[in-house]
Amino acid sequence: RVQNKKLYLATFAAVLGPLSFGFVLGYSSPVIPELRKINDPKLRLDSNQASWFGSVVTLGAAAGGILGGYLVDKVGRKLSLMLCSIPYVFGYIVIISAQNVWMLYFGRMLTGLASGITSLVVPMYISEVSHPKVRGMLGSCVQLMVVTGILGAYVAGITLKWHWLAVLCAFPSCIMLLFMSFMPETPRFLLNRNKRSEAIASLRFLRGPHADHEWECRQMEASVQEEGLNLSEFKNPSIYRPLLIGVALMFFQQVTGINAVMFYAETIFENADFKDSRMASVVVGSIQVCFTAVAALIIDKTGRKVLLYISGIIMALSTALFGLYFKMVLPSRNNSSNPDVWFTLNSASPGTESSISWLAVVSLGLFVAGFALGWGPVPWLVISEIFPLKARGISSGVCVLTNWVMAFLVTKEFNDFIGFLTSYGTFWLFSAFCCLNVTFTAFYIPETKGQTLEQIEAYYRRS
């Protein structure tokens, strides 16, 4: 029997990173309304600046994906994680001491950079220290901590002013720096650096004194190739196939429309006569946390693909319902010269809207639950499992870059989509993408439940 307590401790130390990352994502939601009304004209945001304040994080995170892919192979998983606490803290210091809007942007860019590194390194660290029986559950904790951080920022934002909220958001990364300094580097990385005795010591810490460390170490050594990675090796199917699957997973995760739906959330609740839209955001955040926790608990029993199927079908139905809601609510001349989301919603025909507003709230709840159950946590887990060890840093970097560039495009270009396709057309497009997700899962995603990372790597070498 493998002793798990210290493995859980190492996982807890690592997932303080995604908790920080969740706080970064959630920070803008309560802060933007406050900064739009602030007395200081140098810090007051107009609607364009507010959209940049929200979306500039994704650009920082895309850069973090590239930097993280380099760091993780050069200095290791543990040190990369410890280093990324510096831009987190420094970013919040810049925000707190901001004298103008550009300092706010720069602070958000820095916290985004740290988030990009975190979103790459933490899934990799957890998948490399875990054993197959619990790897799915522990890997899903990454997304669970992200949505917990978002919810934490929403809740704290109800009572705290933006300065104090920034102070609170900087805390988890400081605690992570402290905890990670006592945790081991991953045995696979140490073996890749020819540090066998340190790899055995790491396994002893993670598995307890009674496990067969020698046997596990030999299993890992069999697949560790010491030579570096040349770009020419990306012609090899065992390297480019998992990379293409990872990039596609990240692309499909963003084109489900998750950012767009969250963008609409407060307005939908206002139209449904929810007086306090901030509390409504807390409700949405709570649904995300609950269903991500459910996914984490069942993923090692059900497998990855089943959750992706269920999640994709729920999201396809709910975005189709969203489209139906906007088709019924909005006047027929929806694609008027003003593509603004708020304009189209506020020009809705007055009677229709309140009578079927329940449909929007149900669609929103279903969509968020569906995303949290599969397409939220599973893509991050799968990309931490399928890459061969020597290509893990660079391949993960490419995937994280894809994810954040897509997140930026979907967030920033959302209004243009509505102007071009109308509101209902946009949501039906998201629904079509969700159907495509299910098809892609069926044909291309391998089931990795219960397999060691070495077995998954061998599968790609054979096929």
NULOSE-134953 format. One line per 3 residues: their letters; for each residue y, z, x negated of C-alpha. Coordinates in Angstrom, 3 decimals, always signed. Layout:
<pts>
a) Y:Z:X; ...
</pts>
This chain:
<pts>
rvq) +0.000:+0.000:+0.000; +3.340:-1.069:-1.440; +5.934:+1.674:-1.507
nkk) +9.047:+0.256:+0.152; +11.687:+2.966:-0.011; +13.445:+1.781:-3.166
lyl) +13.167:-1.845:-2.068; +15.105:-0.872:+1.081; +17.645:+0.935:-1.091
atf) +18.159:-2.197:-3.249; +18.525:-4.293:-0.068; +21.051:-1.826:+1.362
aav) +23.147:-1.986:-1.839; +23.099:-5.817:-1.723; +23.944:-6.165:+1.997
lgp) +27.159:-4.185:+1.538; +28.352:-7.605:+0.239; +27.751:-9.393:+3.581
lsf) +29.336:-6.384:+5.338; +32.499:-7.032:+3.259; +32.214:-10.731:+4.088
gfv) +32.015:-9.874:+7.837; +35.182:-7.787:+7.530; +36.907:-10.792:+5.899
lgy) +35.894:-13.089:+8.794; +36.802:-10.516:+11.461; +40.105:-9.501:+9.844
ssp) +42.122:-12.478:+11.136; +41.257:-11.967:+14.822; +43.191:-8.689:+15.412
vip) +45.754:-9.388:+12.642; +47.040:-12.862:+13.670; +48.537:-11.673:+17.028
elr) +50.211:-8.798:+15.134; +51.641:-11.066:+12.392; +52.940:-13.518:+15.011
kin) +55.136:-10.750:+16.465; +56.085:-8.931:+13.234; +59.792:-8.168:+12.654
dpk) +59.858:-9.440:+9.055; +60.693:-13.211:+9.269; +59.100:-13.836:+5.835
lrl) +55.693:-12.640:+7.105; +55.879:-13.858:+10.717; +53.329:-16.614:+11.417
dsn) +53.905:-19.639:+13.656; +50.879:-21.295:+15.314; +50.253:-23.687:+12.383
qas) +50.482:-20.860:+9.809; +48.198:-18.716:+11.984; +45.525:-21.452:+11.957
wfg) +45.825:-21.665:+8.148; +45.613:-17.867:+7.832; +42.321:-18.035:+9.747
svv) +40.835:-21.124:+8.080; +41.981:-20.829:+4.424; +39.151:-18.298:+3.933
tlg) +36.638:-21.142:+4.373; +38.268:-23.101:+1.513; +38.089:-20.034:-0.753
aaa) +34.454:-19.581:+0.246; +33.639:-23.233:-0.556; +35.011:-22.643:-4.074
ggi) +32.999:-19.390:-4.174; +29.842:-21.387:-3.442; +30.406:-23.544:-6.551
lgg) +31.341:-20.574:-8.753; +28.435:-18.488:-7.397; +25.934:-21.274:-8.134
ylv) +27.087:-21.224:-11.760; +27.304:-17.415:-12.128; +23.946:-16.616:-10.579
dkv) +22.063:-18.647:-13.199; +24.260:-17.588:-16.130; +24.716:-13.823:-15.681
grk) +22.031:-13.047:-13.111; +21.902:-11.989:-9.465; +22.889:-8.340:-9.954
lsl) +25.942:-8.901:-12.162; +27.200:-11.781:-9.959; +27.168:-9.382:-7.005
mlc) +29.001:-6.676:-8.910; +31.622:-9.172:-10.150; +32.430:-10.470:-6.669
sip) +33.730:-7.032:-5.620; +36.779:-7.740:-7.869; +38.231:-10.672:-5.812
yvf) +37.474:-8.732:-2.587; +39.567:-5.737:-3.642; +42.251:-7.787:-5.421
gyi) +42.582:-10.082:-2.372; +43.278:-7.125:-0.066; +45.775:-5.671:-2.568
vii) +47.663:-9.015:-2.494; +47.620:-9.006:+1.352; +48.866:-5.397:+1.539
saq) +51.704:-6.056:-0.938; +52.581:-9.509:+0.522; +56.278:-10.439:+0.477
nvw) +55.793:-13.831:+2.137; +53.277:-16.044:+3.967; +52.057:-17.656:+0.705
mly) +50.937:-14.247:-0.603; +49.010:-13.731:+2.642; +47.296:-17.109:+2.117
fgr) +46.507:-16.284:-1.522; +44.994:-12.906:-0.562; +42.859:-14.622:+2.091
mlt) +41.767:-17.269:-0.465; +40.626:-14.536:-2.875; +38.638:-12.666:-0.198
gla) +37.201:-16.072:+0.809; +36.172:-16.768:-2.812; +34.315:-13.429:-2.906
sgi) +32.708:-14.211:+0.481; +31.434:-17.559:-0.829; +29.802:-15.915:-3.857
tsl) +28.333:-13.188:-1.616; +26.898:-15.671:+0.913; +25.041:-17.378:-1.955
vvp) +23.924:-14.440:-4.120; +22.802:-11.824:-1.572; +20.137:-13.923:+0.258
myi) +18.806:-14.984:-3.165; +18.716:-11.402:-4.515; +16.928:-10.096:-1.409
sev) +14.354:-12.912:-1.280; +13.530:-12.407:-4.981; +13.066:-8.616:-4.789
shp) +11.141:-8.572:-1.468; +7.438:-9.059:-0.883; +6.308:-11.593:+1.775
kvr) +5.518:-9.069:+4.550; +9.125:-7.882:+4.865; +11.100:-10.755:+3.296
gml) +12.051:-12.245:+6.673; +13.278:-8.938:+8.077; +15.238:-7.985:+4.948
gsc) +16.642:-11.520:+4.595; +17.885:-11.418:+8.215; +19.791:-8.230:+7.408
vql) +22.313:-10.467:+5.588; +23.488:-12.027:+8.876; +23.129:-8.677:+10.660
mvv) +25.593:-7.085:+8.230; +27.982:-10.059:+8.530; +28.199:-9.674:+12.337
tgi) +28.409:-5.872:+11.956; +31.406:-6.382:+9.636; +33.048:-8.750:+12.155
lga) +32.513:-6.198:+14.935; +33.826:-3.405:+12.662; +37.033:-5.370:+12.033
yva) +37.474:-6.027:+15.785; +36.972:-2.345:+16.681; +39.150:-1.004:+13.845
git) +41.806:-3.638:+14.677; +42.336:-2.028:+18.103; +43.787:+1.123:+16.494
lkw) +44.804:+0.182:+12.911; +47.859:-1.804:+11.827; +47.206:-4.815:+9.549
hwl) +48.041:-2.882:+6.321; +45.580:-0.089:+7.052; +42.931:-2.502:+8.305
avl) +43.121:-4.261:+4.899; +42.600:-0.902:+3.144; +39.520:-0.226:+5.303
caf) +38.128:-3.746:+4.680; +38.277:-3.194:+0.889; +35.975:-0.131:+1.051
psc) +32.472:-1.701:+1.456; +32.874:-3.852:-1.695; +33.829:-0.758:-3.759
iml) +30.713:+1.072:-2.522; +28.611:-2.050:-3.280; +29.911:-2.085:-6.878
lfm) +28.887:+1.563:-7.275; +25.421:+1.203:-5.677; +24.496:-2.093:-7.349
sfm) +25.103:-0.595:-10.801; +21.964:+1.565:-10.216; +19.778:-1.288:-8.868
pet) +17.485:-3.550:-10.934; +17.924:-7.260:-11.658; +15.348:-9.434:-9.838
prf) +11.989:-9.725:-11.664; +11.995:-13.539:-11.296; +15.347:-13.902:-13.063
lln) +14.199:-11.547:-15.868; +10.976:-13.535:-16.378; +13.045:-16.728:-16.486
rnk) +14.959:-15.112:-19.385; +11.693:-14.079:-21.150; +12.295:-10.361:-20.471
rse) +8.777:-9.445:-19.364; +8.928:-5.688:-19.960; +12.201:-5.462:-17.984
aia) +10.617:-7.522:-15.174; +7.696:-5.026:-15.038; +10.201:-2.133:-14.937
slr) +12.055:-3.860:-12.093; +8.783:-4.307:-10.160; +7.901:-0.642:-10.765
flr) +11.248:+0.365:-9.216; +10.879:-2.027:-6.247; +7.175:-1.560:-5.448
gph) +6.612:+2.058:-6.513; +4.243:+3.293:-9.263; +0.946:+2.512:-7.466
adh) +1.309:-1.231:-6.865; -0.366:-3.776:-9.165; +2.723:-4.839:-11.137
ewe) +0.769:-6.821:-13.733; -0.894:-9.002:-11.085; +2.419:-9.738:-9.315
crq) +4.107:-10.437:-12.640; +1.380:-12.957:-13.570; +1.793:-14.698:-10.183
mea) +5.513:-15.085:-10.859; +5.008:-16.193:-14.466; +2.723:-18.993:-13.345
svq) +5.654:-20.704:-11.615; +8.489:-19.791:-13.996; +9.516:-22.756:-16.090
eeg) +11.605:-21.623:-18.989; +13.275:-24.914:-19.801; +16.714:-25.585:-18.277
lnl) +17.390:-27.971:-15.428; +18.535:-31.543:-16.160; +20.332:-33.573:-13.513
sef) +17.653:-36.260:-13.885; +15.150:-33.772:-12.407; +16.887:-34.092:-9.018
knp) +14.913:-37.353:-8.691; +11.845:-35.150:-8.384; +10.827:-34.690:-4.678
siy) +9.916:-31.022:-5.304; +13.623:-30.427:-6.106; +15.537:-32.905:-3.937
rpl) +13.507:-32.437:-0.714; +14.224:-28.690:-0.337; +17.854:-29.399:-1.318
lig) +18.246:-32.022:+1.436; +16.634:-29.649:+3.969; +19.009:-26.841:+2.879
val) +22.114:-29.067:+3.138; +21.006:-30.320:+6.580; +20.423:-26.725:+7.763
mff) +23.953:-25.734:+6.738; +25.426:-28.860:+8.372; +23.567:-28.275:+11.644
qqv) +24.472:-24.575:+11.698; +28.189:-25.448:+11.796; +28.003:-28.429:+14.207
tgi) +26.470:-26.192:+16.884; +30.143:-25.397:+17.536; +29.889:-21.663:+16.808
nav) +33.435:-21.526:+15.383; +34.834:-23.505:+18.307; +33.204:-21.259:+20.895
mfy) +34.467:-18.110:+19.141; +37.895:-19.785:+19.037; +37.823:-20.102:+22.835
aet) +36.409:-16.619:+23.489; +39.621:-14.667:+24.170; +41.082:-17.379:+26.437
ife) +37.868:-17.639:+28.439; +37.872:-13.895:+29.046; +41.560:-13.989:+30.033
nad) +40.825:-16.746:+32.587; +37.966:-14.653:+33.935; +40.509:-11.861:+34.616
fkd) +39.486:-9.652:+31.688; +42.783:-7.869:+31.120; +42.106:-6.788:+27.547
srm) +41.018:-9.781:+25.473; +40.647:-7.564:+22.360; +37.983:-5.503:+24.140
asv) +36.346:-8.772:+25.184; +36.096:-9.753:+21.503; +34.351:-6.427:+20.869
vvg) +31.870:-7.291:+23.662; +31.143:-10.684:+22.015; +30.755:-8.979:+18.615
siq) +28.334:-6.446:+20.117; +26.166:-9.207:+21.645; +25.988:-10.836:+18.192
vcf) +24.951:-7.611:+16.480; +22.249:-6.806:+19.106; +20.588:-10.217:+19.024
tav) +20.792:-10.562:+15.231; +19.023:-7.175:+15.017; +16.341:-8.453:+17.433
aal) +15.871:-11.547:+15.218; +15.531:-9.359:+12.100; +12.846:-7.221:+13.761
iid) +10.681:-10.093:+15.055; +11.157:-12.830:+12.420; +8.155:-11.847:+10.256
ktg) +5.888:-11.865:+13.340; +7.147:-14.964:+15.157; +8.032:-17.058:+12.099
rkv) +11.212:-18.979:+11.278; +10.606:-22.167:+13.280; +9.950:-20.455:+16.635
lly) +13.310:-18.662:+16.444; +15.097:-21.919:+15.534; +13.504:-23.656:+18.565
isg) +14.427:-20.882:+21.020; +17.920:-20.574:+19.553; +18.584:-24.347:+19.624
iim) +17.431:-24.701:+23.250; +19.564:-21.733:+24.433; +22.629:-23.135:+22.641
als) +22.072:-26.680:+23.986; +21.939:-25.309:+27.554; +24.943:-23.006:+27.154
tal) +27.215:-25.649:+25.566; +26.184:-28.086:+28.347; +27.220:-25.398:+30.877
fgl) +30.510:-24.938:+29.002; +31.156:-28.659:+29.335; +30.367:-28.437:+33.069
yfk) +32.820:-25.525:+33.435; +35.650:-27.502:+31.813; +34.766:-30.634:+33.820
mvl) +35.118:-28.630:+37.057; +38.135:-26.555:+36.008; +40.424:-28.967:+34.194
psr) +42.446:-31.623:+36.007; +41.119:-35.181:+35.775; +43.946:-36.207:+33.414
nns) +42.512:-33.882:+30.783; +43.128:-36.173:+27.824; +46.882:-36.050:+28.210
snp) +49.221:-36.457:+25.268; +48.899:-32.739:+24.422; +45.483:-31.943:+22.887
dvw) +46.196:-28.223:+22.505; +43.340:-25.981:+23.670; +45.694:-23.468:+25.267
ftl) +47.656:-26.227:+27.037; +44.539:-27.749:+28.617; +43.246:-24.370:+29.756
nsa) +46.571:-23.297:+31.191; +47.014:-26.569:+33.061; +43.741:-25.976:+34.902
spg) +43.803:-26.303:+38.680; +44.517:-22.716:+39.823; +41.895:-22.290:+42.571
tes) +38.843:-23.611:+40.768; +39.239:-21.548:+37.676; +38.826:-18.013:+39.059
sis) +36.006:-18.989:+41.442; +33.726:-20.260:+38.657; +35.070:-18.296:+35.690
wla) +31.757:-16.377:+35.684; +30.130:-19.633:+34.495; +32.266:-19.624:+31.312
vvs) +31.538:-15.961:+30.602; +27.770:-16.453:+31.134; +27.828:-19.579:+28.913
lgl) +29.698:-17.695:+26.206; +27.299:-14.711:+26.281; +24.248:-17.024:+26.244
fva) +25.611:-19.119:+23.403; +26.448:-16.152:+21.166; +23.044:-14.542:+21.885
gfa) +21.244:-17.838:+21.159; +23.081:-18.397:+17.876; +22.465:-14.806:+16.740
lgw) +18.750:-15.110:+17.496; +18.050:-18.121:+15.274; +20.652:-20.517:+13.929
gpv) +22.821:-17.624:+12.676; +20.369:-15.765:+10.382; +17.480:-18.223:+9.798
pwl) +19.229:-21.017:+7.800; +20.497:-18.453:+5.256; +16.997:-16.971:+4.994
vis) +15.289:-20.365:+4.605; +17.636:-21.568:+1.831; +16.899:-18.357:-0.077
eif) +13.150:-19.148:+0.111; +12.617:-22.887:-0.381; +14.306:-23.736:-3.694
plk) +12.307:-23.752:-6.951; +13.438:-20.989:-9.314; +15.085:-23.210:-11.918
arg) +17.143:-25.123:-9.299; +17.930:-22.088:-7.129; +21.491:-21.506:-8.389
iss) +22.753:-25.082:-8.217; +20.921:-25.927:-4.946; +22.191:-22.786:-3.205
gvc) +25.704:-23.604:-4.460; +25.558:-27.084:-2.889; +24.334:-25.583:+0.426
vlt) +27.025:-22.899:+0.538; +29.682:-25.533:-0.281; +28.386:-27.724:+2.589
nwv) +28.445:-24.783:+5.010; +32.013:-23.740:+4.258; +33.462:-27.265:+4.129
maf) +31.891:-27.919:+7.566; +33.225:-24.565:+8.852; +36.718:-25.565:+7.701
lvt) +36.512:-29.023:+9.307; +35.185:-27.718:+12.640; +37.831:-24.951:+12.798
kef) +40.760:-27.103:+11.692; +39.961:-30.337:+13.557; +38.858:-28.735:+16.831
ndf) +42.120:-29.524:+18.685; +41.912:-33.190:+17.623; +38.384:-33.401:+19.031
igf) +39.653:-32.106:+22.369; +42.490:-34.640:+22.380; +40.038:-37.453:+21.620
lts) +36.949:-36.489:+23.642; +38.442:-34.036:+26.236; +37.256:-30.395:+26.405
ygt) +34.057:-31.113:+28.312; +33.256:-34.116:+26.092; +33.588:-31.929:+22.986
fwl) +31.196:-29.309:+24.323; +28.688:-31.938:+25.438; +28.837:-33.322:+21.893
fsa) +27.992:-29.800:+20.590; +25.129:-29.701:+23.103; +23.779:-33.016:+21.759
fcc) +23.921:-31.621:+18.212; +21.965:-28.538:+19.354; +19.239:-30.850:+20.730
lnv) +19.249:-32.682:+17.390; +18.806:-29.288:+15.653; +15.585:-28.675:+17.602
tft) +14.231:-32.128:+16.651; +15.147:-31.605:+12.984; +13.376:-28.208:+13.007
afy) +10.193:-29.779:+14.420; +9.914:-32.509:+11.776; +11.422:-31.161:+8.574
ipe) +11.541:-27.375:+8.312; +8.483:-25.738:+6.718; +7.167:-22.431:+8.085
tkg) +7.563:-19.887:+5.278; +6.348:-16.781:+7.128; +4.041:-14.588:+5.021
qtl) +4.117:-16.843:+1.926; +5.259:-15.824:-1.544; +8.137:-17.787:-3.110
eqi) +5.607:-19.203:-5.591; +3.412:-20.536:-2.749; +6.439:-22.181:-1.102
eay) +7.381:-23.804:-4.429; +3.796:-25.031:-4.905; +3.855:-26.540:-1.372
yrr) +6.833:-28.760:-2.329; +5.177:-29.753:-5.602; +2.054:-30.879:-3.740
s) +3.704:-32.664:-0.809
</pts>
